[in-house]
């Protein structure tokens, strides 16, 4: 199978898998774009490294400031497809094309990929549309630019030969009538030299086309990726925070390609995050090493890549494999810290019971004392459930009895989740859980105006969501004192 046919067979279905309109037209556009892109990469290998460093490369990067040529390309490719929709489709094809080229060439090195493209030069040339020639020439690339350069060299050579011949026949003291033609000829030679120099500069322009973002565009928070595999080595969860929405699409495509089963990535594309991960061009290769490895937690934040596995040796082995792929990252390996959930929950309930019993025996009860005692307990809700476990009801019964004796005490019941799943659904679930706790206390004698339920979802984590232990800590109910005179809220830590 030739290279163009391979791209049609593997990349096009990946790009078009979620499309429902203009499928035939988009497929034809991709088929015409592949030989154009390969020709550009062959003539300007630096574009390969640039595109590899961006998981969301765009054709706008290929044309730089020459948006007119980009518009011409889309006009040739588009037909009835809306221009914006077509451009998005073409953009999505670049990253998987580079990935396939690297896989087929057996290297991600730009020179190795160029050599691989050159091996398929005949099939690429045969598939190259006629209109591509003028666009490649406009970029200073391809056969047309080369031919123009050869033509210029030929003209220069002939002019030099003519000039030399004329100079050899010029008498030592030329007549005035002969001098002006000679001066004109020399001026013509100078103009041709300037023209050829401008062509060379134009040919080199694409090397500098991809520009780095300015310092003013720098974002305040680092981009981050958290990914976990289940017991079968499939993706259990994926969380990404990055300003580039296109990155999320490409990331998900890579995950779908590599893993038999996977969960959609929960993405936060707020502009406050940076638009790229450090060394993100290596992400596809890092995912290949994670593929099929059970119970791995991968956290990619700022300049640090943390890999955790059930066994320290297993985590270190995986870290050693990816270190060379991410030269600018600190790769840290560690064993997952197991959490005995039942024991931890039971201990917390016992502590809360004792603290509430001490308050009952002490006489006067303050709002802060009740909140501190309640914050000792862990209410371990079942997955996606707001039903209060029976073991926690004993604690809430004690608290409700105290609240009936202290009618001026007002508390906020705050619900939180971990970051697994969609943020909107987590917020709804956290609200239901907080409300369930408030409703239970009210059913046991507390006044309705003493309790206000608020759900915060995955906001304000107290631990790293990249680990199971961190997720367990983030799934929580907190009690907060409300000042009955000022209405101000006061966060209260648990007693220890």
Kinemage of the C-alpha trace (Angstrom):
@kinemage 1
@onewidth
@group {chain A} dominant
@subgroup {mainchain}
@vectorlist {calphas} color= white
{ca unk a 1} P 0.000 0.000 0.000
{ca unk a 2} L 1.451 3.422 -0.973
{ca unk a 3} L 1.678 6.217 1.578
{ca unk a 4} L -1.307 8.229 0.333
{ca unk a 5} L -3.518 5.139 0.390
{ca unk a 6} L -2.275 4.376 3.924
{ca unk a 7} L -3.256 7.858 5.092
{ca unk a 8} L -6.699 7.506 3.525
{ca unk a 9} L -7.145 4.135 5.188
{ca unk a 10} L -5.970 5.055 8.707
{ca unk a 11} L -6.086 8.807 9.252
{ca unk a 12} L -9.265 9.801 7.387
{ca unk a 13} L -11.580 7.481 9.387
{ca unk a 14} L -10.034 8.782 12.607
{ca unk a 15} L -10.617 12.401 11.616
{ca unk a 16} L -14.158 11.844 10.331
{ca unk a 17} L -15.419 9.399 12.960
{ca unk a 18} L -17.750 11.899 14.673
{ca unk a 19} L -18.794 13.772 11.529
{ca unk a 20} L -22.298 13.413 10.095
{ca unk a 21} L -22.349 15.952 7.249
{ca unk a 22} L -20.379 16.287 3.992
{ca unk a 23} L -18.542 13.026 4.667
{ca unk a 24} L -17.771 12.356 0.991
{ca unk a 25} L -16.599 15.903 0.366
{ca unk a 26} L -14.425 15.965 3.503
{ca unk a 27} L -12.908 12.602 2.629
{ca unk a 28} L -12.007 13.905 -0.845
{ca unk a 29} L -10.556 17.079 0.680
{ca unk a 30} L -8.337 15.041 3.004
{ca unk a 31} L -7.171 12.851 0.119
{ca unk a 32} L -6.101 15.965 -1.786
{ca unk a 33} L -4.499 17.560 1.274
{ca unk a 34} L -2.224 14.631 2.169
{ca unk a 35} L 0.123 14.906 -0.862
{ca unk a 36} L 0.210 18.695 -0.456
{ca unk a 37} L 1.212 18.379 3.211
{ca unk a 38} L 3.796 15.669 2.519
{ca unk a 39} L 5.377 17.791 -0.216
{ca unk a 40} L 5.610 20.761 2.163
{ca unk a 41} L 7.174 18.603 4.891
{ca unk a 42} L 9.717 17.139 2.477
{ca unk a 43} L 10.830 20.574 1.305
{ca unk a 44} L 10.848 22.130 4.781
{ca unk a 45} L 11.716 19.473 7.434
{ca unk a 46} L 11.591 22.047 10.226
{ca unk a 47} L 7.815 22.023 9.881
{ca unk a 48} L 7.887 18.405 11.126
{ca unk a 49} L 9.410 19.366 14.485
{ca unk a 50} L 7.095 22.332 14.780
{ca unk a 51} L 3.971 20.239 14.194
{ca unk a 52} L 5.243 17.504 16.536
{ca unk a 53} L 5.508 20.073 19.327
{ca unk a 54} L 1.847 20.985 18.925
{ca unk a 55} L -0.862 18.390 19.488
{ca unk a 56} L -3.244 20.783 17.770
{ca unk a 57} L -1.309 21.943 14.679
{ca unk a 58} L -3.154 24.060 12.131
{ca unk a 59} L -2.776 24.814 8.447
{ca unk a 60} L -2.510 28.458 9.475
{ca unk a 61} L 0.883 27.517 10.955
{ca unk a 62} L 1.906 26.080 7.605
{ca unk a 63} L 1.184 29.333 5.758
{ca unk a 64} L 2.348 31.721 8.470
{ca unk a 65} L 1.291 35.291 7.739
{ca unk a 66} L 0.263 34.448 4.175
{ca unk a 67} L -3.417 33.858 4.916
{ca unk a 68} L -4.268 34.409 1.243
{ca unk a 69} L -2.562 31.127 0.303
{ca unk a 70} L -4.409 29.323 3.098
{ca unk a 71} L -7.715 30.651 1.750
{ca unk a 72} L -6.752 29.440 -1.727
{ca unk a 73} L -6.039 25.960 -0.368
{ca unk a 74} L -9.412 25.775 1.374
{ca unk a 75} L -11.152 27.048 -1.752
{ca unk a 76} L -9.573 24.255 -3.821
{ca unk a 77} L -10.394 21.609 -1.202
{ca unk a 78} L -13.798 22.744 0.001
{ca unk a 79} L -16.544 22.559 -2.570
{ca unk a 80} L -19.852 22.767 -0.663
{ca unk a 81} L -18.285 22.286 2.782
{ca unk a 82} L -18.452 25.448 4.959
{ca unk a 83} L -14.971 26.958 5.144
{ca unk a 84} L -14.702 26.981 8.943
{ca unk a 85} L -15.871 23.367 9.201
{ca unk a 86} L -13.447 22.310 6.470
{ca unk a 87} L -10.510 24.075 8.143
{ca unk a 88} L -11.241 22.307 11.439
{ca unk a 89} L -11.320 18.968 9.632
{ca unk a 90} L -8.006 19.604 7.879
{ca unk a 91} L -6.433 20.816 11.135
{ca unk a 92} L -7.398 17.581 12.893
{ca unk a 93} L -5.661 15.503 10.222
{ca unk a 94} L -2.174 16.973 10.732
{ca unk a 95} L -1.310 15.442 14.129
{ca unk a 96} L -2.397 11.868 13.264
{ca unk a 97} L -0.590 12.187 9.915
{ca unk a 98} L 2.663 13.056 11.726
{ca unk a 99} L 2.050 10.228 14.174
{ca unk a 100} L 1.567 7.714 11.358
{ca unk a 101} L 4.679 8.989 9.541
{ca unk a 102} L 6.742 8.505 12.699
{ca unk a 103} L 5.374 5.007 13.244
{ca unk a 104} L 6.010 3.970 9.641
{ca unk a 105} L 9.469 5.555 9.542
{ca unk a 106} L 10.395 3.961 12.858
{ca unk a 107} L 11.572 7.294 14.242
{ca unk a 108} L 10.242 10.709 15.264
{ca unk a 109} L 13.385 12.420 13.953
{ca unk a 110} L 12.596 14.897 11.192
{ca unk a 111} L 15.359 13.681 8.884
{ca unk a 112} L 14.215 10.081 9.247
{ca unk a 113} L 10.642 11.092 8.409
{ca unk a 114} L 11.841 13.104 5.401
{ca unk a 115} L 13.747 10.085 4.106
{ca unk a 116} L 10.615 7.981 4.505
{ca unk a 117} L 8.569 10.555 2.564
{ca unk a 118} L 11.189 10.603 -0.192
{ca unk a 119} L 10.835 6.833 -0.555
{ca unk a 120} L 7.223 7.457 -1.553
{ca unk a 121} L 7.951 10.482 -3.739
{ca unk a 122} L 6.489 8.940 -6.898
{ca unk a 123} L 3.085 8.123 -5.367
{ca unk a 124} L 2.960 11.528 -3.668
{ca unk a 125} L 3.731 13.299 -6.949
{ca unk a 126} L 1.100 11.258 -8.756
{ca unk a 127} L -1.554 12.217 -6.198
{ca unk a 128} L -0.563 15.895 -6.026
{ca unk a 129} L -3.358 18.069 -7.511
{ca unk a 130} L -2.358 20.463 -10.286
{ca unk a 131} L -3.387 23.488 -8.239
{ca unk a 132} L -0.867 22.487 -5.537
{ca unk a 133} L 2.047 23.610 -7.674
{ca unk a 134} L 1.201 27.304 -7.478
{ca unk a 135} L 0.588 27.145 -3.724
{ca unk a 136} L 3.855 25.347 -3.050
{ca unk a 137} L 5.609 27.851 -5.247
{ca unk a 138} L 3.969 30.667 -3.292
{ca unk a 139} L 5.494 29.189 -0.153
{ca unk a 140} L 8.882 28.932 -1.826
{ca unk a 141} L 8.601 25.139 -1.863
{ca unk a 142} L 8.376 22.355 -4.392
{ca unk a 143} L 9.350 21.750 -7.969
{ca unk a 144} L 8.130 25.098 -9.273
{ca unk a 145} L 10.324 27.058 -6.885
{ca unk a 146} L 13.243 24.789 -7.737
{ca unk a 147} L 12.652 25.276 -11.451
{ca unk a 148} L 12.448 29.021 -10.988
{ca unk a 149} L 15.748 28.965 -9.135
{ca unk a 150} L 17.350 26.877 -11.896
{ca unk a 151} L 15.974 29.257 -14.518
{ca unk a 152} L 17.381 32.225 -12.628
{ca unk a 153} L 20.783 30.544 -12.403
{ca unk a 154} L 20.695 29.878 -16.141
{ca unk a 155} L 19.800 33.487 -16.914
{ca unk a 156} L 22.528 34.738 -14.600
{ca unk a 157} L 25.045 32.431 -16.222
{ca unk a 158} L 24.082 33.595 -19.718
{ca unk a 159} L 24.173 37.242 -18.678
{ca unk a 160} L 27.595 36.765 -17.107
{ca unk a 161} L 28.842 35.071 -20.244
{ca unk a 162} L 27.458 37.858 -22.409
{ca unk a 163} L 28.946 40.477 -20.132
{ca unk a 164} L 32.320 38.765 -20.227
{ca unk a 165} L 32.182 38.564 -23.998
{ca unk a 166} L 31.261 42.196 -24.299
{ca unk a 167} L 33.986 43.239 -21.893
{ca unk a 168} L 36.583 41.302 -23.854
{ca unk a 169} L 35.691 43.236 -27.003
{ca unk a 170} L 35.530 46.672 -25.427
{ca unk a 171} L 38.355 48.911 -26.635
{ca unk a 172} L 40.520 50.579 -24.040
{ca unk a 173} L 38.917 53.933 -24.842
{ca unk a 174} L 35.325 53.192 -25.853
{ca unk a 175} L 33.308 55.651 -27.776
{ca unk a 176} L 30.459 57.440 -26.014
{ca unk a 177} L 27.865 55.560 -28.087
{ca unk a 178} L 29.037 52.176 -26.737
{ca unk a 179} L 29.354 53.154 -23.039
{ca unk a 180} L 25.602 53.530 -22.243
{ca unk a 181} L 24.564 50.049 -23.451
{ca unk a 182} L 27.323 48.531 -21.302
{ca unk a 183} L 26.136 50.458 -18.219
{ca unk a 184} L 22.558 49.343 -18.889
{ca unk a 185} L 23.663 45.729 -19.158
{ca unk a 186} L 25.532 45.905 -15.849
{ca unk a 187} L 22.438 47.405 -14.143
{ca unk a 188} L 20.346 44.556 -15.543
{ca unk a 189} L 22.769 42.002 -14.056
{ca unk a 190} L 22.489 43.704 -10.662
{ca unk a 191} L 18.684 43.658 -10.769
{ca unk a 192} L 18.639 39.942 -11.592
{ca unk a 193} L 20.977 39.230 -8.683
{ca unk a 194} L 18.680 41.125 -6.309
{ca unk a 195} L 15.669 39.223 -7.643
{ca unk a 196} L 17.338 35.850 -7.066
{ca unk a 197} L 18.332 36.869 -3.539
{ca unk a 198} L 14.705 37.790 -2.765
{ca unk a 199} L 13.584 34.376 -4.063
{ca unk a 200} L 16.053 32.651 -1.745
{ca unk a 201} L 14.771 34.641 1.219
{ca unk a 202} L 11.189 33.773 0.289
{ca unk a 203} L 12.116 30.112 0.051
{ca unk a 204} L 13.531 30.213 3.572
{ca unk a 205} L 10.554 32.119 5.026
{ca unk a 206} L 8.491 29.063 6.086
{ca unk a 207} L 11.293 28.079 8.477
{ca unk a 208} L 10.483 31.102 10.602
{ca unk a 209} L 6.717 31.126 10.055
{ca unk a 210} L 5.675 29.321 13.244
{ca unk a 211} L 5.960 31.962 15.947
{ca unk a 212} L 6.107 31.373 19.686
{ca unk a 213} L 3.456 33.075 21.811
{ca unk a 214} L 4.429 36.421 23.281
{ca unk a 215} L 5.061 36.919 26.967
{ca unk a 216} L 1.802 38.900 27.176
{ca unk a 217} L -0.104 35.796 26.114
{ca unk a 218} L 1.350 33.679 28.933
{ca unk a 219} L -1.331 32.146 31.149
{ca unk a 220} L -1.413 32.133 34.920
{ca unk a 221} L -1.906 28.410 35.600
{ca unk a 222} L 0.012 25.433 34.259
{ca unk a 223} L -1.708 23.042 31.892
{ca unk a 224} L -2.239 19.625 33.457
{ca unk a 225} L -3.151 16.078 32.490
{ca unk a 226} L -4.212 13.299 34.889
{ca unk a 227} L -4.835 9.841 33.467
{ca unk a 228} L -5.503 6.505 35.199
{ca unk a 229} L -5.782 2.963 33.935
{ca unk a 230} L -7.955 0.227 35.400
{ca unk a 231} L -7.092 -3.371 36.274
{ca unk a 232} L -7.007 -4.317 32.580
{ca unk a 233} L -4.758 -1.448 31.501
{ca unk a 234} L -7.588 0.525 29.893
{ca unk a 235} L -8.265 4.206 30.547
{ca unk a 236} L -10.406 4.534 33.673
{ca unk a 237} L -10.374 8.330 33.854
{ca unk a 238} L -8.797 11.264 32.096
{ca unk a 239} L -8.714 14.839 33.374
{ca unk a 240} L -7.127 17.679 31.371
{ca unk a 241} L -6.852 21.412 32.089
{ca unk a 242} L -5.577 23.379 29.108
{ca unk a 243} L -6.577 26.516 27.217
{ca unk a 244} L -6.351 24.829 23.812
{ca unk a 245} L -9.684 23.094 23.135
{ca unk a 246} L -8.280 21.455 20.014
{ca unk a 247} L -5.699 19.670 22.168
{ca unk a 248} L -8.520 17.829 23.920
{ca unk a 249} L -9.909 16.495 20.631
{ca unk a 250} L -6.518 15.270 19.476
{ca unk a 251} L -5.749 13.760 22.894
{ca unk a 252} L -9.031 11.872 22.859
{ca unk a 253} L -8.327 10.597 19.342
{ca unk a 254} L -4.961 9.231 20.486
{ca unk a 255} L -6.601 7.518 23.453
{ca unk a 256} L -9.307 5.968 21.270
{ca unk a 257} L -6.656 4.709 18.860
{ca unk a 258} L -4.431 3.138 21.520
{ca unk a 259} L -6.915 1.797 24.066
{ca unk a 260} L -9.683 -0.715 23.429
{ca unk a 261} L -11.838 0.863 26.118
{ca unk a 262} L -11.615 4.408 27.372
{ca unk a 263} L -13.572 7.116 29.144
{ca unk a 264} L -14.012 10.570 27.544
{ca unk a 265} L -11.597 13.109 28.949
{ca unk a 266} L -13.104 15.576 31.397
{ca unk a 267} L -11.703 18.866 30.101
{ca unk a 268} L -11.381 22.373 31.480
{ca unk a 269} L -10.370 24.726 28.645
{ca unk a 270} L -10.495 27.947 30.630
{ca unk a 271} L -8.194 30.664 29.255
{ca unk a 272} L -6.426 30.883 32.624
{ca unk a 273} L -4.548 27.684 31.778
{ca unk a 274} L -1.522 27.515 29.504
{ca unk a 275} L -2.160 26.383 25.938
{ca unk a 276} L 0.324 23.512 25.945
{ca unk a 277} L 1.983 20.920 28.151
{ca unk a 278} L 5.756 20.967 28.384
{ca unk a 279} L 7.167 18.331 25.978
{ca unk a 280} L 3.629 17.524 24.830
{ca unk a 281} L 4.863 16.237 21.460
{ca unk a 282} L 5.919 13.087 23.330
{ca unk a 283} L 2.431 12.411 24.665
{ca unk a 284} L 1.450 9.827 22.008
{ca unk a 285} L 4.610 7.808 22.731
{ca unk a 286} L 4.118 8.095 26.494
{ca unk a 287} L 0.565 6.776 26.092
{ca unk a 288} L 1.905 3.819 24.116
{ca unk a 289} L 4.038 2.818 27.110
{ca unk a 290} L 1.075 3.191 29.483
{ca unk a 291} L -1.189 1.183 27.155
{ca unk a 292} L -2.136 -2.140 28.725
{ca unk a 293} L -0.357 -1.489 32.043
{ca unk a 294} L -2.882 -1.969 34.872
{ca unk a 295} L -3.567 0.494 37.688
{ca unk a 296} L -1.271 3.315 36.605
{ca unk a 297} L -1.767 6.912 37.750
{ca unk a 298} L -0.089 9.452 35.455
{ca unk a 299} L 0.095 13.127 36.402
{ca unk a 300} L 1.615 15.621 33.904
{ca unk a 301} L 1.798 19.093 35.464
{ca unk a 302} L 4.172 21.990 34.855
{ca unk a 303} L 7.709 20.526 34.540
{ca unk a 304} L 6.940 17.290 36.377
{ca unk a 305} L 5.624 13.916 35.206
{ca unk a 306} L 4.579 11.652 38.083
{ca unk a 307} L 3.986 7.959 37.428
{ca unk a 308} L 2.473 5.787 40.140
{ca unk a 309} L 1.787 2.051 40.056
{ca unk a 310} L 0.882 -0.556 42.703
{ca unk a 311} L 4.532 -1.619 42.849
{ca unk a 312} L 7.486 0.773 43.091
{ca unk a 313} L 9.597 -1.343 40.718
{ca unk a 314} L 6.828 -1.340 38.114
{ca unk a 315} L 6.439 2.433 38.381
{ca unk a 316} L 10.223 2.933 38.048
{ca unk a 317} L 10.400 0.667 35.006
{ca unk a 318} L 7.704 2.702 33.281
{ca unk a 319} L 9.381 5.972 34.271
{ca unk a 320} L 12.701 4.800 32.814
{ca unk a 321} L 11.006 4.095 29.487
{ca unk a 322} L 9.549 7.573 29.116
{ca unk a 323} L 12.409 9.692 30.499
{ca unk a 324} L 14.155 10.011 27.153
{ca unk a 325} L 10.891 11.114 25.525
{ca unk a 326} L 10.441 14.132 27.820
{ca unk a 327} L 13.886 15.724 28.276
{ca unk a 328} L 12.457 18.898 29.829
{ca unk a 329} L 10.376 17.111 32.462
{ca unk a 330} L 11.322 15.712 35.852
{ca unk a 331} L 10.003 12.129 35.817
{ca unk a 332} L 9.098 10.796 39.270
{ca unk a 333} L 8.093 7.193 40.011
{ca unk a 334} L 6.238 6.038 43.086
{ca unk a 335} L 4.079 3.292 44.527
{ca unk a 336} L 0.389 3.980 45.007
{ca unk a 337} L -0.407 4.479 48.654
{ca unk a 338} L -3.213 2.147 49.566
{ca unk a 339} L -6.076 3.414 51.686
{ca unk a 340} L -7.985 1.153 54.061
{ca unk a 341} L -11.266 2.953 53.465
{ca unk a 342} L -13.390 1.011 55.929
{ca unk a 343} L -10.916 1.357 58.773
{ca unk a 344} L -10.410 5.071 58.107
{ca unk a 345} L -14.158 5.757 57.967
{ca unk a 346} L -14.858 3.749 61.132
{ca unk a 347} L -12.108 5.548 63.027
{ca unk a 348} L -13.463 8.933 61.958
{ca unk a 349} L -16.995 8.008 63.105
{ca unk a 350} L -15.715 6.872 66.502
{ca unk a 351} L -13.816 10.154 66.949
{ca unk a 352} L -16.895 12.198 66.021
{ca unk a 353} L -19.126 10.254 68.433
{ca unk a 354} L -16.689 10.810 71.293
{ca unk a 355} L -16.349 14.511 70.559
{ca unk a 356} L -20.135 15.002 70.462
{ca unk a 357} L -20.569 12.989 73.672
{ca unk a 358} L -18.011 15.229 75.413
{ca unk a 359} L -19.990 18.286 74.293
{ca unk a 360} L -23.220 16.841 75.676
{ca unk a 361} L -21.586 16.210 79.055
{ca unk a 362} L -20.007 19.646 79.142
{ca unk a 363} L -23.192 21.678 79.280
{ca unk a 364} L -22.854 24.863 77.186
{ca unk a 365} L -22.454 24.115 73.489
{ca unk a 366} L -21.049 26.526 70.896
{ca unk a 367} L -21.544 26.494 67.137
{ca unk a 368} L -17.819 26.078 66.503
{ca unk a 369} L -17.645 23.069 68.833
{ca unk a 370} L -20.462 21.293 66.979
{ca unk a 371} L -18.911 22.015 63.586
{ca unk a 372} L -15.492 20.739 64.709
{ca unk a 373} L -16.972 17.510 66.015
{ca unk a 374} L -19.017 16.921 62.852
{ca unk a 375} L -15.977 17.555 60.661
{ca unk a 376} L -14.196 14.637 62.310
{ca unk a 377} L -16.442 12.105 60.577
{ca unk a 378} L -16.096 10.867 57.002
{ca unk a 379} L -19.385 10.255 55.198
{ca unk a 380} L -18.372 7.714 52.561
{ca unk a 381} L -21.239 7.867 50.069
{ca unk a 382} L -21.553 5.062 47.538
{ca unk a 383} L -20.612 5.959 43.965
{ca unk a 384} L -23.160 8.347 42.368
{ca unk a 385} L -25.383 8.048 45.482
{ca unk a 386} L -26.617 10.590 48.029
{ca unk a 387} L -27.889 7.965 50.504
{ca unk a 388} L -26.307 8.477 53.945
{ca unk a 389} L -24.616 5.293 55.259
{ca unk a 390} L -26.239 3.904 58.406
{ca unk a 391} L -22.999 4.138 60.385
{ca unk a 392} L -22.958 7.936 59.950
{ca unk a 393} L -26.558 8.373 61.081
{ca unk a 394} L -25.548 7.708 64.691
{ca unk a 395} L -23.226 10.750 64.537
{ca unk a 396} L -25.898 12.911 62.940
{ca unk a 397} L -28.444 11.835 65.558
{ca unk a 398} L -26.129 13.120 68.295
{ca unk a 399} L -25.530 16.373 66.397
{ca unk a 400} L -29.264 16.959 65.823
{ca unk a 401} L -29.907 16.585 69.550
{ca unk a 402} L -27.309 19.270 70.275
{ca unk a 403} L -28.732 21.586 67.596
{ca unk a 404} L -32.187 21.429 69.179
{ca unk a 405} L -30.640 22.720 72.415
{ca unk a 406} L -28.756 25.502 70.570
{ca unk a 407} L -31.328 27.123 68.224
{ca unk a 408} L -29.033 30.082 67.482
{ca unk a 409} L -26.392 27.832 65.894
{ca unk a 410} L -26.410 28.004 62.100
{ca unk a 411} L -24.260 25.840 59.855
{ca unk a 412} L -23.514 25.511 56.172
{ca unk a 413} L -23.360 21.893 54.980
{ca unk a 414} L -20.868 21.826 52.095
{ca unk a 415} L -20.566 18.921 49.675
{ca unk a 416} L -17.474 18.108 47.568
{ca unk a 417} L -16.524 15.372 45.070
{ca unk a 418} L -13.313 14.252 43.412
{ca unk a 419} L -12.619 15.220 39.798
{ca unk a 420} L -13.666 11.919 38.213
{ca unk a 421} L -16.503 12.459 35.738
{ca unk a 422} L -18.034 15.652 34.383
{ca unk a 423} L -17.830 18.801 36.487
{ca unk a 424} L -21.521 19.673 36.039
{ca unk a 425} L -22.692 16.243 37.184
{ca unk a 426} L -20.311 16.344 40.155
{ca unk a 427} L -21.723 19.667 41.282
{ca unk a 428} L -25.287 18.338 41.158
{ca unk a 429} L -24.267 15.206 43.077
{ca unk a 430} L -22.441 17.212 45.760
{ca unk a 431} L -25.532 19.401 46.231
{ca unk a 432} L -27.746 16.323 46.661
{ca unk a 433} L -25.389 14.855 49.244
{ca unk a 434} L -25.151 18.068 51.247
{ca unk a 435} L -28.934 18.451 51.123
{ca unk a 436} L -29.410 14.840 52.237
{ca unk a 437} L -27.294 15.522 55.348
{ca unk a 438} L -29.167 18.750 56.131
{ca unk a 439} L -32.549 17.072 55.600
{ca unk a 440} L -31.605 14.196 57.901
{ca unk a 441} L -30.593 16.577 60.727
{ca unk a 442} L -33.851 18.477 60.277
{ca unk a 443} L -35.824 15.225 60.389
{ca unk a 444} L -34.191 14.551 63.765
{ca unk a 445} L -35.209 17.853 65.344
{ca unk a 446} L -32.925 20.585 63.991
{ca unk a 447} L -34.660 23.698 62.601
{ca unk a 448} L -34.647 24.202 58.843
{ca unk a 449} L -33.230 27.728 59.203
{ca unk a 450} L -30.210 26.337 61.079
{ca unk a 451} L -28.835 24.484 58.051
{ca unk a 452} L -27.998 25.538 54.492
{ca unk a 453} L -26.794 22.949 51.955
{ca unk a 454} L -24.299 23.979 49.245
{ca unk a 455} L -22.723 21.757 46.588
{ca unk a 456} L -19.281 22.646 45.225
{ca unk a 457} L -18.575 19.552 43.115
{ca unk a 458} L -14.889 19.074 42.350
{ca unk a 459} L -13.931 22.631 43.352
{ca unk a 460} L -11.475 23.313 46.203
{ca unk a 461} L -9.737 19.905 46.396
{ca unk a 462} L -7.783 19.204 49.586
{ca unk a 463} L -5.612 16.507 47.979
{ca unk a 464} L -4.219 15.488 44.587
{ca unk a 465} L -6.948 13.996 42.379
{ca unk a 466} L -4.237 12.114 40.496
{ca unk a 467} L -4.168 9.456 43.253
{ca unk a 468} L -6.915 7.252 44.675
{ca unk a 469} L -6.025 8.401 48.179
{ca unk a 470} L -6.400 12.017 47.081
{ca unk a 471} L -9.758 11.306 45.501
{ca unk a 472} L -10.954 9.653 48.711
{ca unk a 473} L -9.992 12.754 50.705
{ca unk a 474} L -11.679 15.087 48.215
{ca unk a 475} L -15.040 13.275 48.493
{ca unk a 476} L -16.227 14.924 51.685
{ca unk a 477} L -18.858 16.842 53.637
{ca unk a 478} L -17.717 19.922 55.561
{ca unk a 479} L -19.604 21.909 58.204
{ca unk a 480} L -19.078 25.649 58.359
{ca unk a 481} L -20.280 28.064 61.043
{ca unk a 482} L -22.461 31.015 60.036
{ca unk a 483} L -22.337 34.050 62.328
{ca unk a 484} L -25.985 34.769 63.202
{ca unk a 485} L -25.287 38.477 63.709
{ca unk a 486} L -23.163 39.301 60.664
{ca unk a 487} L -23.992 36.406 58.341
{ca unk a 488} L -20.280 35.786 57.825
{ca unk a 489} L -19.131 32.202 57.277
{ca unk a 490} L -16.336 30.715 59.329
{ca unk a 491} L -14.463 27.640 58.198
{ca unk a 492} L -13.850 25.221 61.058
{ca unk a 493} L -11.173 22.525 61.010
{ca unk a 494} L -11.793 19.161 62.618
{ca unk a 495} L -10.441 18.441 66.079
{ca unk a 496} L -7.579 15.946 66.274
